[in-house]
């Protein structure tokens, strides 16, 4: 008998309990750094040193934290289900928790690439993407076929989301869709749940009582990620 397929749409809320600050909210990183300065292509060309410093700091912070129970439960679901994680997060906590099928919509913090590659001109090839772990990069660090400046392997505002089609395809094949740690307010990722097929059960883990108001037919588990995932694990045993 084929195992049911769970697709997990995860956002910053699942990593918050690991100690990673979220971009949105009272203590969000963007409260201290303007979005346009560190998360847009214009910001990159305006002040590369500032952008690199910002992501170097995020990378250094990531090295100090661990996956939390929510990440671990998501990974453990693979014992009984086919699981695909579609994440808006740029951290590697899903990987470190043991999840094996992960689609990163907004890039990966531990990777860099030459600024003139990974475009629609080269069909979003990851040929020159490098995994640098938690190391820092600086102005003058170069690579690729034209010895171009290295930049974070991050999808910034205003840039295309190359993995969006792949993510939509995954959602369209789900038996169970779990939305966790995301407000579903950042487009185009926010619209992914609409690709869920008829009959797909949709669950959302979010402590905000109004979080699920715009998602019809959702089972809202009103709790933080770790406690919510414990409840989700029990609930799907009867699905």
N, C-alpha and C positions, 0 to 999 in steps of 0.2 A: 504494500500500500504506500502510495506517495505521501511524503510528509507535507503538512501544510506549510505555506510560505508566509513568513512574517516580514514585512518591510517596516523598518524603524526610521522615522524622520526625526533626527535629533538636532537640538540647538544648544546655545550656550548654557541654558539652565541645567543640563545634565552634568556639565563640568564645573558649575559654580560650587558644588559641595566638595570638590577637590581643591578649591582655593583659587581657581582661575576667575578673575574679574570678568563680568559680562560687559559687553559694549553698551547695552541699554540699561537704564536704571540709575538710581541716585549715585552709586559709586562706580559707574561705568567708565571704562578707559576713555571713551570719547568725551567725557566731561572734562578731561584734562588735556586732551589733544583734539583739536577740531577735525572732524571727519575729512574735510576737504584737504587738510594738511598731510594726513598719513594714510588715507584710504581711497585716493583717487589718482588717476594717471597724471592729472595736472599737478597734484601735490608732489608726485615723484619727480617730474621734470623741473619743478620750481626749487626743490630742496632735497636732493637725494640723500644727503648726509642725515637730515632730520628723520626721513622715512626709515633709513637703514637702522638708525639708533633706536627708533621705536620698536621695530620688529626684533632687533637684537635683544632688547629688554624683555619682550614677550617670550622669546625663545629661551632666554636664561631662566625666566620664571617657570616655564613649562618643565624644565629639567628638575625643578625642586618639588613637583607635585606628583601624585599617584592617581591611577584610576580609582573611582569610588565604587560603592556597592551597586549603584545603578549601571555603570559600565559593565561590571562583572556579571550582573544578571542578564543583560543583553547578550553578552558573549555566551553564557551558559545555555541560552535558549537554543543554540545550535545543536545541542544534544538531541533535541526532540523535533526541531523544525528546520526548514530552510530559512535562513535569516540573511537579509540584505540591509545594511545600515546606510542610509542616505543622510549625510550630516552637513550642516552649515558650519560646523566648527572647523577651525584650522589646526587644532591640537591633535595629538596622536594617542589620546587616551583610549579610544575604542580599540586601536591596534594593540596597545599595551595590555588591555584587559583580555584580549584573546579573540576578538571578532575577526573573521577572515574575509568577509565580503563587504567592502566599504567603498562608497562613492563619496568623494569630497567635492561638494559643490563650489566652495569658495577657496579652494587651494589648501596647501599644507605648509604649516609654519616651519617645519624642519627641512624644507626644500627651497632651493633657489634656481634661477635660470638666467641665461643671458637676456637682456632687455629686448633684443631684436628677434627672439624666437618664441614659439608657442603662440602662434597667431593663426587667423583663418588662412593666411597665405601658405603656411606649412601644415595645414589640417590639424592644428593643435597637437603636433607631435611632441612627445615627452623625451625625445632623443637627447636633448641637452639639459634636461632637468637633473639637478644634483641633490642628493640627500646629504646635508651637512650636519645632521644631528642638532646639537644645541650650540654650535659654534657661532661666532659673530662674523658678519661680512661688512666690508667697508668700501667707501669710494676708492676706486682703483683696483678692486678685485674683479677680474674679468674672466670670460670663458666663451665657449661656443665657436662656431666657424669663423666669425668675424672679430673675435677677441673683444666682445662687447661687455659693458658693465653688467655685473650680476645684480639681480633684483629679487625680492621675495617672490616665491611661487604662490602668490595670493591673487584671487580675483577681486579687484578693486571696483568701487562704484563707477558705473559707466562702462565697464568692460563686459564682454560677453561671458556667459557661464557655459563653458564647453560641455560639461557633464550633465546639463539639464535634460537633454533628450534621453540619455541613458537612465537617469533617475526616474523620469516619467514612465519609461518602459517598465522599470522595476515595480513601480507602484501599480501599474495596470495589470500586473500579474499576481498581486497580493491576495491572500485569503484573509489576512489580518493586517491592519495598518495601525501602527503605534506612533503617535506624535508626542514627543517628550522634550521638554526644555526649550521650546520655541514658541514665540508669540504668534507665529505665522503672519507676520506683518511685513517681512522683507521680501519683496518680489524680485525675481520671478519664483523663487523657491516657495513662497507662501501659497501658490496655486497648485502645488503638486498633489495635495490630497484629492483634488477634483478628478484625478486620473484613476482613482480607485474603482475597480469594476463592480457591477451589481452583485450584491451578496457579500461583499467584503465587510467585515466587522471593523469599525474604526474606534480606537481608544485614544484618549488624550490624558497625559499626566501633566498637571499644571496646578499650582496652588491658587491661582487667580480664579475666583468664582465665575468671572465673565469670559474666561479664556476660550471656551468652546462655543460661545454664542453664535458664531458665524459658520460653524461646521455642523451640518445637519446629520442627525442620526448617530452622533458620537456618544460614546460612554466616557464621561468625564470623571477621571480619578483626581479629585481635588487634593493634591498633596505634593510635597517636594519630590525630587527625582528618586532618591533612594527608597523612601517609604512607599512612594507610588509604584515603583517597580516591584516591590515585594507584593503589593496588592494585585498588580497586573498579572504576575506569575501565577497567583492563585486563581484569578478570574478566568484565564484562558484555558485552564484545565477542563472547563466545562463547555468550551466553545467548539 
